[in-house]
Amino acid sequence: MADVEPEADHDTEGAGGTDADVEADGASEADTEADTEAEAGTEADEDGGESSESSVDQRTAVFRTVKPKADADAMAEDASEGGEDGDELSESSVDQRTAVFRTVKPKADADAKAEGKDKDKKETVKEEAEKDEPKGASEKAAASDADGDASGKPVDRPTAAFGLLPETSGKDGKKGVDQPTTAFKAVSPPADKKTSEKASEAKSPEAKPSDAKTSEKAQGRKPAAESDNERTSKFVPLRSPDDPAPSKPSTAPAASAAPSAPAAPPTGVPEAERTKQQPLPPITSDGKQPAPLDLLAQLTNTPPKPETPMRTAVRRVKIWTPLAALLVIILGVVQALRPLPEPSLKLTADSSYRFGGGELSLPWPDQGQSAAEVEGVASLGTSGDQKPVPIASVTKVMTAYVVLRDHPLKGDAQGPKITIDAQAAEEAKSADESRAEVKEGQTFTQHQLLQLLLINSSNNIARLLARWDAGSLDAFVKKMNDAAEGLGMKQTTYTDPSGLKESTKSTAADQLKLAKAAMQSEAFRGVVATPNTEIPGLDDRIYNNNNLLVKPGVIGIKTGSSTPAGGALMWGAVRTIDGKKQRILGVVLEQRATTTLDASLQLAQTNSYKLIGTLQDALTSATVIKKGDVVGQIDDGLGGTTPVVATKDLKAVGWSGLGVDIKIGDGGKKVPHSAKAGTVVGEVTVGTGPGQLTAPVALQDDLSEPSFGSKLTRIG
């Protein structure tokens, strides 16, 4: 270790130290720089005074300040106590690879503090280092720290920020431990003047010129110039001075280093130079880190408020209110853009009207069965048991209906010509039935043959028309039954086109349905209303058996008589009410006289005329709807309504005690969504069928589309 002593002499800047002090300090400094280049010792010997400025290792980030030498007495005491450890102290390792800032501890004055104060100070520094460093590091460095303290070597305070520094071995095999620290130790204040003077006196006269610089610093005088390596740094603490670093218990006994040294009061370290470290967040009771929100609340000093039903309700309102508003907006747009329902016209007036007076009493026949109706107004009802009975020549009405349906005629049109075949000419000679005296080969028009069928009631002409229309009697009979079924005549059966057969049966109610259908044909009405006529090709005029045709208002229709059927009559009459003819239809069956068959036919006509006369007298009219009356309204489908009124008086035909139906409709026109007041939007009707009466209806107020609110609140 002799090779580093000269360097120590040049490095030392203490004021007035002895040669032994300088030599010991040089050895300590040489140990600190054990890892530097080998040339450092040689250059120190040769350069002499310049070695004081090269004590800082240029290849590391270690900043070191020179400690002032103590007086000769203190150094002598340290040397005597160190004993054999002097060599070890001179070779103690100083780690030069860490960013450690280290300052030299000031020596006590030579008079009073040579032993106690210096050693107590070392023990205090060591205890602080053992508290701050990890447990393992403290135990491992105990012996080395003791040697270091004895030699006066500065001790760094350990922190959790830097790891342990590499270790070096002394002469006795003990390892010196450099205490890692991030603390910047401030330079201790220079010794007082008295101490400096004593140290100067104790210094050997062989002191080198560089000692003058050391003496100047120890006496408080500023050197002529300060190199960059000698400059000190200012430390900014990492933590607040109010939060000191926690101390750790020492794991190595302090007495091992200096067992006989008395404790000295610790040298205070400025608060600004203490190592500061921000503590980690406290651990929760379950051993886990606190939740981020709780930690944020701790840092901001605003802990989360406790959950309450009110806060929960408010939070839910804040979350769901925007969603509900968005849903309402979407629903509103959809409702507004949906197609509007079609408006409808509805009746608001009474659905029927009843004529004044008591119930009408009709003179129904006291035998057989009967039925009557005012066409387009109402039915007068029936009398007798409505069961199928033979109907005789009344059957010819269905034969004419089928022929005119298959071969319609308009008005007085004659239609195609039809040739009389041999069978029709042969049947013309029969004396047991009504017939037309025609000859084979004669031609008659369709209209003429219908006159022979309905006026003269000729059986041979009925069979001729059946063959002409369907090709055979059976085929035609089938058509007759099919037509009856189509008219709803459920209790009617046809077996021949003339009614001669007893098996052709029906009821008064069924035959009344046929009468209404047949009277729709103008050609049919013209033929049945004819009392008599002449047909070219026949020798005699033909006469209608219906004697009622001469009565006022009687318009037909067809008679029938036979032994099985008795007397029968399908009749028609009219009555003019308010300038319009009202048609009355009826059927009387099974009228039997006690004398002859002709008497039975006359009885049927007599009883029928009683009904006709009574009904003609009972028919009347009444104003059911007046002009301007509100009869209905237009419903826009969303709850909005607009009233409609009749545009004229409406009179109905009926009799006392009769109730007639009132209906309203669009008249085949589409009801608009919007229109001005007075626009015709439909019609109101009274009665049914051909006798019904109608009047237009118009808007009483402007018709508007549904409002936006109605569109939003509609369902379906």
C-alpha positions, 0 to 999 in steps of 0.5 A: 500500500506504499504506492498510494501514500504519496497520492494521499499526501497531495490529496489532503487539504487539511490545515496543519496535519502531521505526517502521520495524519497525512499518511493515514488520510492518504492511505484512506483516500488511496483505498477509496480509489482502488478501482482507478487506473494504476498510473494514479499513484505514480503520477501522484508521486511525480506531480506532488502538489497537483494531486490534491485536485486529481483526487476525484475519479474522472471516470465515475459519477462520484462527487467527493469533497475533501474532509478537513484533517483533525488536530494532531492529538485527535489523529494520534488518538485515532492511530492508537485506537486503530492499532493494526487496523491502520493498514486496513483502513488505508485500504478500505474500499470506496465504490467509484461506480455509483452516483454517490455524493460523499462529504468528509466528516470533520474531525474534533478538536485535539483537546476535548474531542479526540476520542469520545466525540469522534467515535460517538459520531461514527457509531451514530452514522453507522446506526443510521446506516444500519437502520436505512439499509436492508437487513442483509446488507447491515449484517454483512457490512458490520465488520467493515463499518467498524474498521471504517469508523475507526479510521475516520472514513465517512459513512453514507446513509443507505436508501431503498433507491440504490443497491449495495456497492461492490465490496473490497477486502482489507489486509485482514480479510475483512470486507469494506462496505460502501453504504449506498445512498442517494443523499447528498451530504453537505460539506461540514463547516470548517473548523474554528480558528483555534482548531486550525491553528493547533492543527497547523502547529501539529503538522510536520515541517516536512509538509509539502507545498500542497498543504498550504492550500489545505491550511487555507481552507481549514482557516476559512480562507477561500482558495485562489481558484476552485476547480470544477471537480471541487464544486459542490451540488445543491440537493433538492429533496424528493419528499417534504421535510414533514415526512422523514424517512422511516428508520430501520432497526440495526441488525449488527451490533455497533459495539463490534467496531469500537467496544470501549468507545463511549457514545457521542451525540450524533452529528446532525444532518441537515433536513434538506439532505435526507433521503426522501421516498414517497410511500406506497398506498396502504394495503387494505385489510384483505392484503390487496391494493385499494381500488383505483377509484378509492385510491383516487379519492384518497389522493384527492381527499374526496372519498366516494359518498356512501350509497343511499336509495336516493343516490341510487335513484338519482343515478338511475334517472341520469342513466335512463332518462337520455335513453327514454328520451331517445326512444320517445324521439324514435317512436315519434318519428315512426308514428309520424311517418306511418301511413294514415288509416283510411277514413270511414263514413259512419251513420250517427242517425237512427238506423231505422224509421217507424211510421206512425199508427198501429200495426197494419192488419191484412185480410189473409185468406182463411185457407191455404198459404199466402205471402206478400211484400212491397218491393224495396220497402219491406215484407208484409209477412206470410199466412198459413203453413209454409209447406211444399204443395202442387202449384199447377201452372204457376210453374210456367213462371220458372220456365219463362225465367230460365228462357229469358235468362238464357235468351234475354229480351229487351222491351218489346223485342221479338227475339229469334224465330222458333219452329214448331216441331211435330211433338208440339203439333201433336200435343196441340190436339190433347183435350185434357190440358191447356194448349195452343193450336199450332201446326208443325212447321210454323214459326213464331218469335220467342216473344210470341211463344212467351205470350202463348206460355204466360197468357194462354198457359199452353203446356205444349208451348212450355215443353217446346221452349224447354227443348229449344233452350236445353235440347231435352226436357230433363236437361231443362228441368235440371236448369229449373231446379238449379235456378230455384236453388240460386234464388234460395227457394229451398222448399221447391222441386220442379219435375216438368216445365208446365206444372202438369205433374203433381210432383212439382211442388213449392211454397208461397214464400218460395214463389214470392222470391221467384216473382221478385226475380222474374219481375226484373225483366222488362219483357216478362213484365210486359207479357204478364200484364197483357189481358189478351192479344192476337198472335199471327198464325193462330185463328183465335185471340188468346185471353189471360186467365187472370181476371184481376188485370182489369183492376186498378194497379194490378199488373199480373202475374200468373194463374194456376189451377188443378185438382191437386193444387186447387186455385193459385195465383202469383199476383203483382200490383203498383201504387204511386207514392210521391210520383213513384210507383211502388210494386206490391207482389204476392202469392196465394196457394191452395184455394179450394172452392166446393164446386168446380175447379174454375171456382177454386181459381176465382176464389184465389183471385178474390182473396188475392185482390183483398190483399192488393186493395188493403195494401194499396190503401195502406201505402204512404210516405213520410219524411224520414230525413230532412235537408241539413240533418246530421246523419253521419260522420267521417272517422279518420281512424285516429279518433277524429270525426267530422259530421256529414249532413243530408243535402235534400229531404228524403221520404220513405214509403211504408204503412202504419207501424212499419219500420224502415232501415236507414243506411249510409255509404260512400256511394262508390267514392273514396272518402278523402283525408281532407276536404272543404265543407260542403263536399259530397262524400257519400249518400244515405239510403232508406229502405232496400231493393228497387224501392229504396230512396237515396240522398247525397250527404256532404261535409258540415265542416272542413275535413282535416288530417289527424293532428301530430299528437293523434299520430303519436298516440295511435295504437295499432 
